[in-house]
């Protein structure tokens, strides 16, 4: 995205390094070990909420469209009754006091929602296109 949207090129305009995970990158920027990092906003928000970093230690240069972090799908040729039963199981899941509710509590996303590739992962496809990615089957 840096090249596609801002004309910045790795090795020319900046030297890329890999910290291993989003948390490390955020802490590295906050401690001025790295000049910048690409990170997930949800990870940043959790780290701020836990007082690991302070908002004033960081400046956001770019924020992408939010997209689902996890998706579940159904194979196209399931019997319609089975497909509906599976969807019902997800959308009627009892979140209250569940391990999933505890895990997603801070994100405010404690529910399953219907998503589609074309709409909800558009930004992921943009990143892939900017990087020259291809998913062609051979």
DSSP file (Angstrom, degrees, kcal/mol; ACC not computed):
  #  RESIDUE AA STRUCTURE BP1 BP2  ACC     N-H-->O    O-->H-N    N-H-->O    O-->H-N    TCO  KAPPA ALPHA  PHI   PSI    X-CA   Y-CA   Z-CA
    1    1 A X     >>       0   0    0      0, 0.0     4,-2.9     0, 0.0     5,-0.6   0.000 360.0 360.0 360.0 -32.9    0.0    0.0    0.0
    2    2 A X  H  >5 +     0   0    0      2,-0.2     6,-1.9     1,-0.2     4,-1.5   0.914 360.0  37.9 -61.3 -41.1    2.9    2.3    0.7
    3    3 A X  H  >5S+     0   0    0      4,-0.3     4,-1.5     3,-0.2    -1,-0.2   0.939 119.2  47.0 -73.7 -47.1    4.0    2.0   -2.9
    4    4 A X  H  45S+     0   0    0      1,-0.2    -2,-0.2     2,-0.2    -1,-0.1   0.874 127.2  25.3 -64.2 -39.2    0.6    1.9   -4.5
    5    5 A X  H  <5S+     0   0    0     -4,-2.9    -1,-0.2     3,-0.1    -3,-0.2   0.734 138.1  21.2 -99.8 -25.0   -0.8    4.9   -2.6
    6    6 A X  H  <<S-     0   0    0     -4,-1.5    -3,-0.2    -5,-0.6    -2,-0.2   0.453  92.9-119.5-126.3  -2.6    2.3    7.0   -1.7
    7    7 A X     <  +     0   0    0     -4,-1.5     2,-0.4    -5,-0.3    -4,-0.3   0.678  61.8 147.1  71.9  16.5    5.0    5.9   -4.1
    8    8 A X        -     0   0    0     -6,-1.9     2,-0.4    -7,-0.1    -1,-0.2  -0.727  31.4-158.2 -90.0 133.8    7.3    4.7   -1.3
    9    9 A X    >>> -     0   0    0     -2,-0.4     4,-3.2    -3,-0.1     3,-1.5  -0.933  19.1-116.8-119.5 134.4    9.5    1.8   -2.1
   10   10 A X  B 345S+a   14   0A   0     -2,-0.4     5,-0.2     1,-0.2     0, 0.0  -0.381 102.7  19.1 -61.7 138.7   11.1   -0.7    0.3
   11   11 A X  T 345S+     0   0    0      3,-3.4    -1,-0.2     1,-0.1     4,-0.1   0.164 129.0  52.1  85.2 -18.9   14.9   -0.5    0.1
   12   12 A X  T <45S+     0   0    0     -3,-1.5    -2,-0.2     2,-0.3    -1,-0.1   0.768 123.0  18.2-110.0 -55.2   14.8    2.9   -1.5
   13   13 A X  T  <5S+     0   0    0     -4,-3.2     2,-0.3     1,-0.3    -3,-0.2   0.657 136.3   4.7 -95.0 -18.9   12.6    5.1    0.7
   14   14 A X  B   < -a   10   0A   0     -5,-1.0    -3,-3.4     2,-0.0     2,-0.7  -0.979  68.9-118.8-159.6 157.4   12.7    2.9    3.9
   15   15 A X        -     0   0    0     -2,-0.3     2,-0.2    -5,-0.2    -5,-0.1  -0.906  32.4-140.2-104.4 112.8   14.5   -0.2    5.1
   16   16 A X        +     0   0    0     -2,-0.7     2,-0.3     2,-0.0    -2,-0.0  -0.493  24.9 173.5 -76.1 140.2   12.0   -3.0    6.0
   17   17 A X        -     0   0    0     -2,-0.2     2,-0.5     0, 0.0    17,-0.0  -0.948  25.4-131.3-136.2 158.8   12.5   -5.1    9.1
   18   18 A X        -     0   0    0     -2,-0.3    -2,-0.0     1,-0.1     0, 0.0  -0.956  13.6-172.6-118.7 122.6   10.3   -7.7   10.6
   19   19 A X        -     0   0    0     -2,-0.5    -1,-0.1     2,-0.1     3,-0.0   0.667  44.6-116.6 -86.2 -18.6    9.6   -7.7   14.4
   20   20 A X  S    S+     0   0    0      4,-0.0     2,-0.3     3,-0.0     3,-0.1  -0.030  82.6  19.1 106.3 -31.0    7.8  -11.0   14.5
   21   21 A X  S  > S-     0   0    0      1,-0.1     4,-1.9    18,-0.0     3,-0.2  -0.984  79.6-102.8-165.3 162.7    4.4   -9.7   15.6
   22   22 A X  H  > S+     0   0    0     -2,-0.3     4,-2.6     1,-0.2     5,-0.2   0.879 116.7  56.3 -57.2 -43.4    2.2   -6.7   15.8
   23   23 A X  H  > S+     0   0    0      1,-0.2     4,-2.5     2,-0.2     5,-0.2   0.928 107.6  48.7 -56.5 -47.1    2.8   -6.2   19.5
   24   24 A X  H  > S+     0   0    0      1,-0.2     4,-2.5     2,-0.2    -1,-0.2   0.896 111.1  50.7 -60.2 -40.8    6.6   -6.0   19.0
   25   25 A X  H  X S+     0   0    0     -4,-1.9     4,-2.2     2,-0.2    -1,-0.2   0.919 110.6  48.1 -64.4 -44.0    6.2   -3.5   16.2
   26   26 A X  H  X S+     0   0    0     -4,-2.6     4,-2.6     2,-0.2    -2,-0.2   0.936 114.3  45.5 -63.4 -46.9    3.9   -1.2   18.3
   27   27 A X  H  X S+     0   0    0     -4,-2.5     4,-2.4     1,-0.2     6,-0.2   0.895 110.9  55.0 -63.7 -39.4    6.3   -1.3   21.3
   28   28 A X  H  <>S+     0   0    0     -4,-2.5     5,-3.1    -5,-0.2     6,-1.5   0.889 111.1  43.6 -61.0 -40.9    9.3   -0.8   18.9
   29   29 A X  H ><5S+     0   0    0     -4,-2.2     3,-1.4     4,-0.2    -2,-0.2   0.919 112.8  52.1 -69.8 -43.7    7.7    2.4   17.5
   30   30 A X  H 3<5S+     0   0    0     -4,-2.6    -2,-0.2     1,-0.3    -1,-0.2   0.862 114.1  43.6 -60.4 -35.9    6.6    3.6   20.9
   31   31 A X  T 3<5S-     0   0    0     -4,-2.4    -1,-0.3    -5,-0.2    -2,-0.2   0.363 115.6-116.8 -90.9   5.0   10.2    3.1   22.2
   32   32 A X  T < 5S+     0   0    0     -3,-1.4    -3,-0.2     2,-0.2    -4,-0.1   0.745  81.4 123.5  64.9  26.7   11.6    4.7   19.0
   33   33 A X  S   <S+     0   0    0     -5,-3.1     2,-0.4    -6,-0.2    -4,-0.2   0.767  78.5  33.8 -80.4 -28.5   13.4    1.5   18.0
   34   34 A X  S    S-     0   0    0     -6,-1.5    -2,-0.2    -9,-0.1    -1,-0.2  -0.965  72.2-143.7-124.7 142.1   11.5    1.6   14.6
   35   35 A X  S    S-     0   0    0     -2,-0.4     2,-0.3     1,-0.2    -1,-0.1   0.796  83.2  -9.1 -74.0 -26.0   10.5    4.7   12.7
   36   36 A X        -     0   0    0      2,-0.0     2,-0.3    25,-0.0    -1,-0.2  -0.980  60.6-164.7-162.8 163.9    7.2    3.1   11.6
   37   37 A X        -     0   0    0     -2,-0.3     2,-0.6    -3,-0.1   -15,-0.0  -0.983  23.3-127.9-157.1 147.0    5.3   -0.1   11.5
   38   38 A X        +     0   0    0     -2,-0.3     2,-0.3     2,-0.0   -13,-0.1  -0.882  47.1 160.5 -93.9 121.9    2.3   -1.7    9.8
   39   39 A X        -     0   0    0     -2,-0.6     2,-0.4   -14,-0.1    -2,-0.0  -0.909  45.2 -96.6-140.8 163.7    0.0   -3.1   12.5
   40   40 A X    >>  -     0   0    0     -2,-0.3     4,-2.0     1,-0.1     3,-0.5  -0.718  27.2-140.5 -82.9 129.8   -3.5   -4.2   13.1
   41   41 A X  H 3> S+     0   0    0     -2,-0.4     4,-2.7     1,-0.2     5,-0.2   0.847 101.6  59.0 -59.0 -35.6   -5.6   -1.4   14.7
   42   42 A X  H 3> S+     0   0    0      2,-0.2     4,-1.9     1,-0.2    -1,-0.2   0.881 105.8  48.5 -63.9 -36.9   -7.3   -4.0   17.0
   43   43 A X  H <> S+     0   0    0     -3,-0.5     4,-2.3     2,-0.2    -1,-0.2   0.922 111.5  50.3 -67.2 -43.8   -4.0   -5.0   18.5
   44   44 A X  H  X S+     0   0    0     -4,-2.0     4,-2.3     1,-0.2    -2,-0.2   0.928 109.6  50.4 -59.3 -45.8   -3.1   -1.3   19.0
   45   45 A X  H  X S+     0   0    0     -4,-2.7     4,-2.4     1,-0.2    -1,-0.2   0.886 110.4  49.5 -62.6 -39.3   -6.4   -0.6   20.7
   46   46 A X  H  X S+     0   0    0     -4,-1.9     4,-1.7     2,-0.2    -1,-0.2   0.898 110.9  49.9 -65.7 -39.2   -5.9   -3.6   23.1
   47   47 A X  H  <>S+     0   0    0     -4,-2.3     5,-2.7     2,-0.2     6,-0.9   0.871 111.8  47.7 -68.7 -36.2   -2.4   -2.5   23.9
   48   48 A X  H ><5S+     0   0    0     -4,-2.3     3,-1.6     3,-0.2    -2,-0.2   0.920 110.2  52.6 -67.1 -43.5   -3.5    1.0   24.7
   49   49 A X  H 3<5S+     0   0    0     -4,-2.4    -2,-0.2     1,-0.3    -1,-0.2   0.833 110.9  47.3 -61.9 -32.4   -6.4   -0.3   26.8
   50   50 A X  T 3<5S-     0   0    0     -4,-1.7    -1,-0.3    -5,-0.1    -2,-0.2   0.375 114.2-119.4 -88.9   4.4   -3.9   -2.4   28.8
   51   51 A X  T < 5S+     0   0    0     -3,-1.6    -3,-0.2     2,-0.2    -2,-0.1   0.779  74.9 131.2  61.4  29.3   -1.6    0.6   29.2
   52   52 A X  S   <S+     0   0    0     -5,-2.7     2,-0.3     1,-0.2    -4,-0.2   0.874  80.8   9.5 -74.3 -39.0    1.3   -1.1   27.4
   53   53 A X  S    S-     0   0    0     -6,-0.9     2,-0.4    -9,-0.2    -1,-0.2  -0.925  78.3-125.2-133.9 160.9    1.7    2.0   25.2
   54   54 A X    >   -     0   0    0     -2,-0.3     3,-2.2    -3,-0.1     4,-0.3  -0.867  20.6-125.1-107.3 142.2    0.2    5.5   25.4
   55   55 A X  G >  S+     0   0    0     -2,-0.4     3,-1.6     1,-0.3    -1,-0.1   0.835 109.4  61.6 -54.4 -34.7   -1.6    7.0   22.4
   56   56 A X  G 3  S+     0   0    0      1,-0.3    -1,-0.3     3,-0.0     0, 0.0   0.607  92.5  66.5 -71.6  -9.1    0.7   10.1   22.5
   57   57 A X  G <  S+     0   0    0     -3,-2.2     2,-0.3   -26,-0.0    -1,-0.3   0.596 103.2  52.3 -80.4 -11.4    3.7    7.8   21.8
   58   58 A X    <   -     0   0    0     -3,-1.6     2,-0.4    -4,-0.3   -32,-0.0  -0.894  60.3-159.1-131.2 152.5    2.3    7.0   18.3
   59   59 A X        -     0   0    0     -2,-0.3     2,-0.5     0, 0.0    -3,-0.0  -0.998  20.8-136.2-129.8 127.7    1.0    8.8   15.2
   60   60 A X        +     0   0    0     -2,-0.4     3,-0.1     1,-0.2    -2,-0.0  -0.733  22.2 177.3 -85.5 124.4   -1.2    7.0   12.7
   61   61 A X        +     0   0    0     -2,-0.5     2,-0.3     1,-0.3    -1,-0.2   0.738  69.6   7.9 -94.4 -28.4   -0.2    7.7    9.1
   62   62 A X        -     0   0    0      2,-0.0     2,-0.5     0, 0.0    -1,-0.3  -0.975  57.0-165.2-156.5 135.9   -2.7    5.4    7.4
   63   63 A X        -     0   0    0     -2,-0.3     3,-0.1    -3,-0.1     2,-0.1  -0.987  16.7-150.5-126.9 122.6   -5.7    3.5    8.5
   64   64 A X        -     0   0    0     -2,-0.5     2,-0.1     1,-0.2     3,-0.1  -0.305  36.9 -77.7 -81.7 170.5   -7.2    0.9    6.2
   65   65 A X        -     0   0    0      1,-0.1     2,-0.2    -2,-0.1    -1,-0.2  -0.418  56.0-108.2 -59.8 141.1  -10.8   -0.2    5.9
   66   66 A X        -     0   0    0     -3,-0.1     2,-0.3    -2,-0.1    57,-0.1  -0.535  42.8-176.4 -73.5 141.7  -11.7   -2.6    8.8
   67   67 A X        -     0   0    0     -2,-0.2    54,-0.1    54,-0.1    53,-0.1  -0.968  34.3 -85.6-138.9 156.1  -12.1   -6.2    7.7
   68   68 A X        -     0   0    0     -2,-0.3     3,-0.1    52,-0.3    47,-0.0  -0.328  27.7-152.2 -61.5 137.5  -13.1   -9.4    9.5
   69   69 A X  S    S+     0   0    0      1,-0.2     2,-0.4    -2,-0.0    -1,-0.1   0.713  80.2  25.1 -83.0 -21.2  -10.2  -11.2   11.1
   70   70 A X        -     0   0    0      2,-0.0     2,-0.4     0, 0.0    -1,-0.2  -0.998  66.6-175.0-143.3 142.3  -11.8  -14.6   10.8
   71   71 A X        -     0   0    0     -2,-0.4     2,-0.4    -3,-0.1     0, 0.0  -0.994  10.7-155.9-139.0 147.7  -14.3  -16.1    8.5
   72   72 A X        -     0   0    0     -2,-0.4     2,-0.3     2,-0.0    -2,-0.0  -0.957  19.2-173.9-119.3 140.7  -16.1  -19.3    8.2
   73   73 A X        -     0   0    0     -2,-0.4     2,-0.4     0, 0.0    -2,-0.0  -0.836  18.7-130.8-132.0 169.4  -17.6  -20.6    5.0
   74   74 A X        -     0   0    0     -2,-0.3     2,-0.1     4,-0.0     9,-0.0  -0.935  31.7-108.0-119.1 142.3  -19.7  -23.4    3.5
   75   75 A X    >   -     0   0    0     -2,-0.4     3,-1.3     1,-0.1     8,-0.0  -0.437  33.1-120.3 -66.0 144.6  -18.9  -25.5    0.5
   76   76 A X  T 3  S+     0   0    0      1,-0.3    -1,-0.1    -2,-0.1    -2,-0.0   0.730 103.8  53.7 -62.6 -25.8  -21.1  -24.6   -2.4
   77   77 A X  T 3  S+     0   0    0      2,-0.0    -1,-0.3     3,-0.0     2,-0.1   0.115  73.0 129.2-106.4  24.2  -22.7  -28.0   -2.9
   78   78 A X  S <  S-     0   0    0     -3,-1.3     2,-0.2     1,-0.1    -4,-0.0  -0.396  73.8 -93.0 -67.5 152.5  -24.0  -28.7    0.6
   79   79 A X    >>  -     0   0    0      1,-0.1     4,-2.4    -2,-0.1     3,-0.6  -0.498  37.9-121.7 -62.1 136.0  -27.6  -29.7    0.9
   80   80 A X  H 3> S+     0   0    0      1,-0.3     4,-2.4     2,-0.2     5,-0.2   0.839 111.0  54.8 -52.5 -38.0  -29.6  -26.5    1.5
   81   81 A X  H 3> S+     0   0    0      2,-0.2     4,-2.0     1,-0.2    -1,-0.3   0.903 110.1  46.0 -64.6 -39.9  -31.0  -27.9    4.8
   82   82 A X  H <> S+     0   0    0     -3,-0.6     4,-2.3     2,-0.2    -2,-0.2   0.912 111.0  52.4 -68.5 -43.2  -27.5  -28.6    6.1
   83   83 A X  H  X S+     0   0    0     -4,-2.4     4,-2.3     1,-0.2    -2,-0.2   0.918 111.0  47.6 -58.6 -44.0  -26.2  -25.2    5.0
   84   84 A X  H  X S+     0   0    0     -4,-2.4     4,-2.8    -5,-0.2    -1,-0.2   0.890 109.7  52.9 -64.7 -40.2  -29.1  -23.5    6.8
   85   85 A X  H  X S+     0   0    0     -4,-2.0     4,-2.1     2,-0.2    -1,-0.2   0.900 109.9  48.3 -62.7 -40.7  -28.5  -25.6   10.0
   86   86 A X  H  X S+     0   0    0     -4,-2.3     4,-1.8     2,-0.2    -2,-0.2   0.931 112.5  48.2 -65.9 -45.4  -24.9  -24.6   10.1
   87   87 A X  H  X S+     0   0    0     -4,-2.3     4,-2.8     1,-0.2     5,-0.2   0.929 110.7  51.8 -59.8 -44.8  -25.7  -20.9    9.6
   88   88 A X  H  X S+     0   0    0     -4,-2.8     4,-1.7     1,-0.2    -1,-0.2   0.888 105.4  55.7 -59.0 -40.1  -28.3  -21.1   12.3
   89   89 A X  H  < S+     0   0    0     -4,-2.1    -1,-0.2     2,-0.2    -2,-0.2   0.911 112.7  42.0 -60.9 -42.5  -25.8  -22.7   14.7
   90   90 A X  H >< S+     0   0    0     -4,-1.8     3,-1.3     1,-0.2    22,-0.3   0.953 117.0  45.2 -67.4 -50.3  -23.4  -19.7   14.2
   91   91 A X  H 3< S+     0   0    0     -4,-2.8    -1,-0.2     1,-0.3    -2,-0.2   0.638 117.0  44.6 -76.4 -12.8  -26.0  -17.0   14.3
   92   92 A X  T 3< S+     0   0    0     -4,-1.7    -1,-0.3    -5,-0.2    -2,-0.2   0.247  79.9 141.0-108.7  12.1  -27.8  -18.4   17.3
   93   93 A X    <   -     0   0    0     -3,-1.3     2,-1.3     1,-0.1    19,-0.1  -0.299  58.7-122.2 -56.0 131.1  -24.6  -19.1   19.3
   94   94 A X        +     0   0    0      1,-0.2    -1,-0.1     3,-0.0    -2,-0.1  -0.620  36.2 175.4 -80.2  92.7  -25.1  -18.3   23.0
   95   95 A X    >   +     0   0    0     -2,-1.3     3,-2.4    15,-0.1     6,-0.4   0.821  40.4 110.3 -68.6 -33.4  -22.3  -15.7   23.5
   96   96 A X  T 3  S-     0   0    0      1,-0.3     3,-0.1     5,-0.1     4,-0.1  -0.196  97.8  -8.0 -55.0 126.0  -23.2  -14.8   27.1
   97   97 A X  T 3  S+     0   0    0      1,-0.2    -1,-0.3     2,-0.1     2,-0.2   0.650 102.2 137.3  62.8  19.1  -20.5  -16.2   29.5
   98   98 A X    <>  -     0   0    0     -3,-2.4     4,-1.8     1,-0.1    -1,-0.2  -0.538  68.4-116.7 -90.9 161.7  -18.7  -18.1   26.7
   99   99 A X  H  > S+     0   0    0      1,-0.2     4,-2.2     2,-0.2     5,-0.1   0.858 117.7  55.1 -62.4 -35.2  -15.0  -18.3   26.2
  100  100 A X  H  > S+     0   0    0      2,-0.2     4,-2.3     1,-0.2    -1,-0.2   0.902 104.5  52.6 -65.7 -40.2  -15.5  -16.5   22.9
  101  101 A X  H  > S+     0   0    0     -6,-0.4     4,-0.7     1,-0.2    -1,-0.2   0.912 110.5  48.0 -61.4 -41.8  -17.3  -13.6   24.5
  102  102 A X  H >< S+     0   0    0     -4,-1.8     3,-0.5     1,-0.2     4,-0.4   0.904 111.9  50.1 -64.6 -40.9  -14.4  -13.2   26.9
  103  103 A X  H 3< S+     0   0    0     -4,-2.2     3,-0.3     1,-0.2    -2,-0.2   0.884 120.2  34.2 -65.6 -39.2  -11.9  -13.3   24.1
  104  104 A X  H >X>S+     0   0    0     -4,-2.3     4,-1.0     1,-0.2     5,-0.9   0.342  86.4 107.4 -99.8   6.3  -13.7  -10.7   22.0
  105  105 A X  G X<5S+     0   0    0     -4,-0.7     3,-0.6    -3,-0.5    -1,-0.2   0.876  81.1  45.1 -52.7 -46.4  -15.0   -8.6   24.8
  106  106 A X  G 345S+     0   0    0     -4,-0.4    -1,-0.3    -3,-0.3    -2,-0.1   0.723 108.1  57.3 -76.3 -20.4  -12.7   -5.6   24.3
  107  107 A X  G <45S-     0   0    0     -3,-0.7    -1,-0.2    -4,-0.1    -2,-0.2   0.689  98.6-134.2 -83.1 -16.3  -13.2   -5.6   20.5
  108  108 A X  T <<5S+     0   0    0     -4,-1.0    -3,-0.1    -3,-0.6    -2,-0.1   0.640  76.7 110.8  74.0  13.4  -16.9   -5.1   20.8
  109  109 A X      < +     0   0    0     -5,-0.9     2,-2.5    -8,-0.1    -4,-0.1  -0.173  28.1 146.2-113.0  38.7  -17.4   -7.8   18.2
  110  110 A X        +     0   0    0     -6,-0.2     2,-0.3    -5,-0.1   -15,-0.1  -0.401  52.8  69.6 -79.7  68.1  -18.9  -10.6   20.3
  111  111 A X  S    S-     0   0    0     -2,-2.5     2,-0.4   -11,-0.1   -20,-0.1  -0.948  80.0-112.1-169.3 156.6  -21.2  -11.9   17.6
  112  112 A X        -     0   0    0    -22,-0.3     2,-0.3    -2,-0.3    -2,-0.0  -0.835  37.6-172.7 -93.3 136.8  -21.1  -13.8   14.3
  113  113 A X        -     0   0    0     -2,-0.4     2,-0.3     0, 0.0    -2,-0.0  -0.943  30.0-103.3-128.0 150.4  -22.2  -11.7   11.4
  114  114 A X        +     0   0    0     -2,-0.3     2,-0.3   -23,-0.0    -2,-0.0  -0.561  47.1 175.8 -71.9 134.5  -22.8  -12.6    7.7
  115  115 A X        -     0   0    0     -2,-0.3     2,-0.4     4,-0.0     3,-0.1  -0.915  18.6-152.6-133.5 160.6  -19.9  -11.5    5.5
  116  116 A X     >  -     0   0    0     -2,-0.3     4,-2.5     1,-0.1     5,-0.5  -0.997  22.3-127.6-137.2 146.4  -19.0  -11.8    1.9
  117  117 A X  H  > S+     0   0    0     -2,-0.4     4,-1.4     1,-0.2    -1,-0.1   0.877 105.5  54.9 -55.2 -45.7  -15.6  -11.9    0.2
  118  118 A X  H  4 S+     0   0    0      1,-0.1    -1,-0.2     2,-0.1     7,-0.1   0.888 121.1  26.4 -62.3 -41.6  -16.4   -9.1   -2.3
  119  119 A X  H >4 S+     0   0    0     -3,-0.3     3,-1.0     2,-0.1     4,-0.2   0.939 125.3  40.3 -87.0 -53.9  -17.5   -6.5    0.3
  120  120 A X  H 3< S+     0   0    0     -4,-2.5   -52,-0.3     1,-0.2    -3,-0.2   0.683 119.7  40.9 -81.0 -19.8  -15.7   -7.3    3.5
  121  121 A X  T 3X S+     0   0    0     -4,-1.4     4,-2.0    -5,-0.5    -1,-0.2   0.067  75.9 115.8-113.7  24.7  -12.3   -8.3    2.2
  122  122 A X  H <> S+     0   0    0     -3,-1.0     4,-2.0     1,-0.2     5,-0.1   0.918  76.9  51.7 -56.8 -44.6  -12.0   -5.6   -0.5
  123  123 A X  H  > S+     0   0    0     -4,-0.2     4,-2.2     1,-0.2    -1,-0.2   0.847 106.2  54.5 -64.3 -33.4   -9.0   -4.0    1.3
  124  124 A X  H  > S+     0   0    0      1,-0.2     4,-2.5     2,-0.2    -1,-0.2   0.907 108.3  48.9 -65.7 -40.9   -7.2   -7.4    1.5
  125  125 A X  H  X S+     0   0    0     -4,-2.0     4,-2.6     2,-0.2    -2,-0.2   0.863 108.8  54.0 -65.9 -34.8   -7.6   -7.7   -2.3
  126  126 A X  H  X S+     0   0    0     -4,-2.0     4,-2.5     2,-0.2    -2,-0.2   0.918 109.3  47.4 -64.2 -43.2   -6.3   -4.1   -2.7
  127  127 A X  H  X S+     0   0    0     -4,-2.2     4,-1.8     2,-0.2    -2,-0.2   0.936 112.2  50.1 -62.3 -46.3   -3.2   -5.1   -0.7
  128  128 A X  H  <>S+     0   0    0     -4,-2.5     5,-3.3     1,-0.2     4,-0.4   0.916 111.6  48.2 -57.7 -44.1   -2.7   -8.2   -2.8
  129  129 A X  H ><5S+     0   0    0     -4,-2.6     3,-1.1     1,-0.2    -1,-0.2   0.911 109.7  51.9 -64.2 -42.2   -3.0   -6.2   -6.0
  130  130 A X  H 3<5S+     0   0    0     -4,-2.5    -1,-0.2     1,-0.3    -2,-0.2   0.823 113.4  45.4 -63.1 -30.7   -0.5   -3.7   -4.8
  131  131 A X  T 3<5S-     0   0    0     -4,-1.8    -1,-0.3    -5,-0.2    -2,-0.2   0.439 115.9-114.5 -92.5  -0.2    1.9   -6.5   -4.0
  132  132 A X  T < 5 +     0   0    0     -3,-1.1    -3,-0.2    -4,-0.4    -2,-0.1   0.754  56.4 168.3  74.7  23.6    1.3   -8.3   -7.3
  133  133 A X      < -     0   0    0     -5,-3.3     2,-0.3    -6,-0.2    -1,-0.2  -0.334  15.2-167.2 -71.0 151.9   -0.3  -11.3   -5.5
  134  134 A X        -     0   0    0      2,-0.1    -1,-0.0    -2,-0.0    -5,-0.0  -0.998  22.3-171.4-141.1 142.7   -2.1  -13.9   -7.5
  135  135 A X        +     0   0    0     -2,-0.3     2,-0.2     2,-0.1    -2,-0.0  -0.038  36.9 146.3-120.5  29.3   -4.4  -16.7   -6.4
  136  136 A X        -     0   0    0      1,-0.1     2,-0.3     2,-0.0    -2,-0.1  -0.462  44.5-132.1 -69.7 136.0   -4.7  -18.4   -9.8
  137  137 A X              0   0    0     -2,-0.2    -1,-0.1     1,-0.1    -2,-0.1  -0.635 360.0 360.0 -85.5 146.4   -5.0  -22.2   -9.6
  138  138 A X              0   0    0     -2,-0.3    -1,-0.1     0, 0.0    -2,-0.0   0.392 360.0 360.0-112.8 360.0   -2.7  -24.2  -11.9
